[in-house]
């Protein structure tokens, strides 16, 4: 879970966030129309080397990315079986009984 904020945008635009090493998804996670700070909470998996990729459409923008939390898978899923749950865990690495 990332809190992604666009600041000082010079043109109306959008930003996409996706796992590094995967194909660009072609969708936006954040849109803005002016230089006002525009935040959004983005749920994205980590990609190659634990990284995410960012892509903006037009103009210039400053981007602030903060780790807001992460999900820990609980239980085992598979074909025909759903995992028991996936619970958010904080940046402190809270454990989830399982």
Secondary structure, DSSP 4 states (H G I P E B T S, - for coil): -EEEEEES-SSSEEEEEEETTSPP-S--SEEESSSS-EEEEE-----GGG-EEEEE-SS--EEEEEE--EEEEES--BTTB--SEEEEE-TT------
